[in-house]
Amino acid sequence: MKIEFTDHAEDKFLILEEHNFLIDKETVIKTINEPDKTVAGRKGRLIAQKAIDEKHLLRVVYEIKNYRIIIVTFYPTRRSRHEDKI
């Protein structure tokens, strides 16, 4: 399936970089393709999550439409906040 990033998702790379949290497209795509867990989100969206280091998970919010994966947003979060969801 083709993977697309919304404008908001594209902007997240720069926003996170400003906070010294470097995430690249490859990591976001790998989180969708090889998640530790995928959970249901709002509005029929999915949230893939994957551990990215000892303390953090990457959560990727996406939807599937017309044989395309559309990445809406992504964000790092503390593992302790979502540990029960892995």
Backbone torsions as a table, in degrees:
resi	resn	phi	psi	omega
1	MET	NA	145.3	177.3
2	LYS	-73.7	140.0	179.2
3	ILE	-112.4	128.7	179.2
4	GLU	-124.6	148.5	176.1
5	PHE	-108.5	132.4	173.0
6	THR	-68.5	165.6	176.6
7	ASP	-58.6	-40.3	179.1
8	HIS	-60.4	-44.9	179.9
9	ALA	-63.0	-40.7	177.3
10	GLU	-60.3	-40.8	179.8
11	ASP	-65.3	-29.4	-177.4
12	LYS	-60.7	-31.7	178.7
13	PHE	-58.9	-45.8	-179.5
14	LEU	-70.4	-40.6	179.5
15	ILE	-60.3	-46.8	-179.6
16	LEU	-67.3	-35.9	178.1
17	GLU	-62.4	-37.8	177.6
18	GLU	-61.6	-23.8	178.8
19	HIS	-102.2	19.0	178.5
20	ASN	58.6	34.5	176.4
21	PHE	-119.9	100.0	-173.8
22	LEU	-91.8	116.3	176.4
23	ILE	-125.6	134.6	177.8
24	ASP	-111.2	169.1	-178.2
25	LYS	-60.3	-37.9	179.9
26	GLU	-58.4	-42.2	179.6
27	THR	-66.2	-40.8	178.7
28	VAL	-63.6	-46.4	-179.6
29	ILE	-65.4	-40.3	178.1
30	LYS	-62.8	-34.9	178.2
31	THR	-63.2	-37.2	177.6
32	ILE	-73.5	-43.8	-176.2
33	ASN	-75.7	-30.0	-177.1
34	GLU	-135.5	59.1	-177.0
35	PRO	-72.6	154.1	168.9
36	ASP	-72.3	-32.4	179.9
37	LYS	-161.7	147.6	172.3
38	THR	-122.7	130.9	-179.6
39	VAL	-123.6	159.1	178.1
40	ALA	-74.1	138.7	176.0
41	GLY	-112.2	-167.5	178.7
42	ARG	-78.9	156.4	174.8
43	LYS	57.6	31.7	178.4
44	GLY	76.0	8.9	179.2
45	ARG	-81.3	164.1	177.2
46	LEU	-115.6	152.3	176.2
47	ILE	-125.9	112.4	175.7
48	ALA	-93.1	138.3	177.9
49	GLN	-133.7	144.6	-177.3
50	LYS	-148.8	138.9	175.5
51	ALA	-67.0	132.8	178.3
52	ILE	-113.7	-15.0	171.1
53	ASP	-164.3	-172.2	-176.3
54	GLU	-60.5	-32.5	-172.7
55	LYS	-107.8	-13.7	-170.0
56	HIS	-127.1	150.1	169.0
57	LEU	-113.2	153.9	167.5
58	LEU	-107.1	127.9	176.7
59	ARG	-111.8	130.2	-178.1
60	VAL	-120.8	119.8	178.6
61	VAL	-95.2	125.2	-177.9
62	TYR	-147.9	166.8	175.4
63	GLU	-136.7	156.9	178.2
64	ILE	-112.0	121.5	179.6
65	LYS	-139.9	129.3	175.4
66	ASN	48.8	49.1	177.8
67	TYR	62.0	27.9	176.4
68	ARG	-127.5	144.1	171.6
69	ILE	-98.2	120.4	-179.0
70	ILE	-110.5	114.3	180.0
71	ILE	-83.6	116.0	-176.7
72	VAL	-83.3	-47.0	179.2
73	THR	-163.6	171.4	174.2
74	PHE	-154.6	155.7	-178.9
75	TYR	-160.4	143.7	172.4
76	PRO	-81.1	149.5	176.9
77	THR	-147.7	162.1	178.8
78	ARG	-70.7	137.5	178.5
79	ARG	-58.2	-38.0	-177.3
80	SER	-61.5	-26.3	-179.7
81	ARG	-73.7	-29.9	-175.7
82	HIS	-125.5	14.0	-175.7
83	GLU	-53.9	-39.1	-179.1
84	ASP	-70.1	-10.5	-178.5
85	LYS	-100.1	5.7	177.9
86	ILE	-96.6	NA	NA
